[in-house]
Amino acid sequence: MTGTTLDYHRDSPSLRIVDALADATDTDPLELDPLYNVIDPEALDQIVNSDCDQIDQLSVQFVYNGHNVQVQGDGSIAVDGTVYDHGDM
């Protein structure tokens, strides 16, 4: 049986946000406050991974652990202005 294997850290914007913030703050991801305290991770993943025609225009911004986080429709994530795209994590 052939199929696609999911790489949850590459395919899940919410997990990539945690990885990006951990990298930006030189902190173990497990030591960060849960993302769900700030934003619904499942809803964010659904929005960013949607097949909407205008997904490239998507921009979600919020503050997480005192840092400004921005998620773009192309999958890039910025923490305090530093961009982390799919290939960085």
Backbone torsions as a table, in degrees:
resi	resn	phi	psi	omega
1	MET	NA	127.7	177.4
2	THR	-100.5	153.1	179.7
3	GLY	-174.9	179.3	179.9
4	THR	-102.3	131.2	176.1
5	THR	-92.0	129.2	179.3
6	LEU	-79.4	136.0	169.9
7	ASP	-107.8	97.4	-170.4
8	TYR	-59.7	-31.2	178.8
9	HIS	-73.0	-27.6	177.6
10	ARG	-87.6	-31.5	-174.3
11	ASP	-92.1	-15.1	-177.0
12	SER	-107.1	108.5	177.3
13	PRO	-56.0	-37.2	-178.1
14	SER	-64.3	-40.4	177.4
15	LEU	-70.1	-34.6	177.6
16	ARG	-68.6	-30.1	175.7
17	ILE	-63.9	-46.7	179.1
18	VAL	-61.4	-43.8	178.3
19	ASP	-62.2	-41.9	-179.4
20	ALA	-65.2	-44.0	179.3
21	LEU	-67.1	-38.8	176.8
22	ALA	-60.9	-42.2	178.1
23	ASP	-65.7	-44.1	-177.3
24	ALA	-65.3	-30.2	-176.4
25	THR	-107.6	3.2	-178.2
26	ASP	52.0	49.2	-177.4
27	THR	-124.5	144.7	173.8
28	ASP	-64.5	131.8	-178.7
29	PRO	-55.3	-30.6	-179.2
30	LEU	-72.7	-14.5	178.7
31	GLU	-89.8	-9.9	179.5
32	LEU	-76.9	153.0	173.1
33	ASP	-61.6	147.3	178.6
34	PRO	-58.1	136.3	179.3
35	LEU	-60.0	-33.4	-177.4
36	TYR	-65.1	-11.9	174.0
37	ASN	-71.6	-16.1	-175.1
38	VAL	-114.1	-40.4	-174.7
39	ILE	-150.3	152.4	178.0
40	ASP	-75.9	106.9	-175.8
41	PRO	-62.5	-37.7	-179.9
42	GLU	-66.0	-42.3	178.6
43	ALA	-65.1	-42.6	178.0
44	LEU	-60.5	-45.8	178.7
45	ASP	-59.7	-42.6	180.0
46	GLN	-63.9	-41.6	-179.4
47	ILE	-66.0	-49.7	-176.5
48	VAL	-67.7	-33.8	-178.7
49	ASN	-90.6	8.5	-178.6
50	SER	-72.2	164.0	179.4
51	ASP	-98.1	25.7	-178.8
52	CYS	-59.8	140.5	179.8
53	ASP	-62.3	-28.2	-176.0
54	GLN	-108.9	27.6	-177.2
55	ILE	-60.5	-29.8	179.9
56	ASP	-63.8	-20.2	-180.0
57	GLN	-89.1	-3.2	-178.4
58	LEU	-68.8	137.7	173.2
59	SER	-149.4	119.7	178.0
60	VAL	-116.5	128.5	-178.2
61	GLN	-127.4	140.5	177.2
62	PHE	-161.2	169.0	177.7
63	VAL	-105.6	129.1	-178.7
64	TYR	-132.5	119.8	-177.9
65	ASN	54.0	36.2	177.7
66	GLY	80.6	9.6	-179.2
67	HIS	-118.9	142.0	177.7
68	ASN	-78.5	124.4	-179.3
69	VAL	-117.8	134.7	176.8
70	GLN	-131.4	130.0	178.3
71	VAL	-115.1	127.1	-179.6
72	GLN	-103.0	158.4	179.6
73	GLY	-62.3	-22.8	178.2
74	ASP	-80.8	1.3	178.2
75	GLY	95.6	-7.0	179.6
76	SER	-75.0	148.8	-179.2
77	ILE	-128.2	133.4	177.0
78	ALA	-118.5	134.9	174.3
79	VAL	-118.6	115.4	-177.6
80	ASP	51.8	37.9	175.6
81	GLY	91.0	-13.3	177.2
82	THR	-88.7	124.1	-174.6
83	VAL	-90.3	133.5	174.6
84	TYR	-119.5	114.0	178.1
85	ASP	-101.3	-176.6	-176.9
86	HIS	-53.4	-38.7	-175.4
87	GLY	-75.9	-16.6	-177.7
88	ASP	-79.9	-18.0	-174.1
89	MET	-122.2	NA	NA
